[in-house]
Amino acid sequence: MYKTHTCGELRIEDVGKIVKLAGWVHRRRDHGGVTFIDLRDRFGITQVVFDSETAPEAHQAADALRMEWVIQIEGVVRRRPIGSENPSLPTGEIEIAANNLKILNPAKTPPFLINKNEEADENTRLKYRYLDLRRDKMRRNLELRHRVVKFIRDYLSERGFWEIETPILFKTTPEGARDYLVPSRLHPGEFYALPQSPQQLKQLLMVAGVERYFQIARCFRDEDQRGDRQPEFTQLDLEMSFVEREDIMQLTEDLFTKLVAAVVPEKRLFASPFPRLSYHEAMERFGKDNPDLRYGLELVNVSDVVANCGFAVFEQAIRSGGSVRGINVKGCGDYSRKQIDELTEYVKQFGAKGLAYIAFPRGGEVRSTFVKFLSPELQKSLFERMRVEEGDLLVFVADKDEIVFESLGRLRVYLAEKLNLIDENVLAFCWVIDFPFMVWNEEENRWDPSHHLFTAPMPEDIPLLDIDPSKARGQQYDLVLNNYEIGGGSIRIHDRTLQEKVFKLIGLDLDVARERFGHMLEAFEYGTPPHGGIAPGIDRICMILAGEPNIREVIAFPKNQAARDVMADAPSPVEAKQLEELHIQVVLPSTLQKS
Ligand code: ASP
């Protein structure tokens, strides 16, 4: 037996016990004839003492020890001398007087410190991920993720759900990204697609009569990388039969409310029940459909007030179908020109041409780029609409709605961070519902489903699909947490005729649709129950609960931001023979061709 106890286990009640511990040398201190080792394993840290007087041999052997060596010790648990207890360690009242030391494996000096949560270069951390994961913060993240997933599994199992695995080698399951393809050796020229989600399979499980399904499912999407994106990521995928939108939303809400209480009891919910916003309301108030409710700084539409105000920039934006909206940045009326310029530069990244402002410094004169164009009455109406008080700063963007929402929506988040308005201990869940069913795709000149192909429209809006699809709403819902969409789902179409109508609407030729989704269409003819589901993203949820800035911090072996695994060096070229067997010829883009 390597260990009688873990390194996190021994307490004052164990004093006098003879124990064996094994783990890594976390830290080492020499005090003349005494050497102290902090011995670490996954469960914690225990202080081990090698004394030259009582155990000369072990003391001598401890001389060789360096950071991260793997050792085993044997000794007696004893109370630490008064005054040298360490209250920040659960084992901090005791230490082990070692009389035996066995070196199990020496270690090279790690490329970064493991006993400190010091900033290290991310690519180095990813290259040596097995060392990075030894660090306390990463160990805690792994544990948190385990507890989240375990809670979900228990919760759903208790409510009659079955966990069912679905294939990874499958056919295209579109969720709006590119597919990862896998060539087939046995079927030359043919490819599997890795599922972008188990969407079709979970629906087929409903046709199969499973009624309540879930899976901690890996999804694969080939898209450009961003902070919270990975080529493969994990969803809690779930689906239920004989349900309406309300049923799924209530179950999900109860799951997350209880999960927070069980896993991160130190965090507070912003509101319970979770607030519900229509897509329209979310955009109007926050400029985005994944709003952070933890602070104010809401957008205010002033288009009607300034439509004929005499300030050409505003008038023009409105005349060409856009809008003018503003934010009252409370308490920032003293901002200098430079500070306001910085905000202007920020919104310009999102297409805004500028940022009009009115500053009301405390006890000073009003400063503004445009207010002089407005009559005193108009000024009064504008200030009233914006609920101005002394000390406030009003900022406005005038443009197409799209640009106004994007730039002010982002500015709102930027300001909240800058002004320290965000309480990290608060979890603001909310639902966004009543999304448009279809969105117009300018480039391709056709309608795109705003969620996915299988989402049902609101029953009362089905006639609109023939008249004005832009007005139809979908039976979908997004779950939002703080500043992130953490999951989306919908009630599905369970009727072949309606499904075919949707294919037609998005310009998917029926023959192509049948080739791609024939199995779904056929299944729908064999008695399909009404069904729906949702798929919260495990990575994002863990990232937020752990207070991390990106999902790589809560994934054991993530790809870097260029979608590479820098530890194993993947993707990488393969041998010619493998390609031959797969009947594949590689034609590199000219930029990568060797001359
Ligand atoms: N398959 C959807 C997604 O990955 C979720 C769902 O509709 O259940 O976003």
Residues whose N, C-alpha, C, O or C-beta is under 5 A from the ligand:
A	BS01	LIG	E175 Q196 S197 Q199 L238 G488 G489 S490 G533 I534 A535
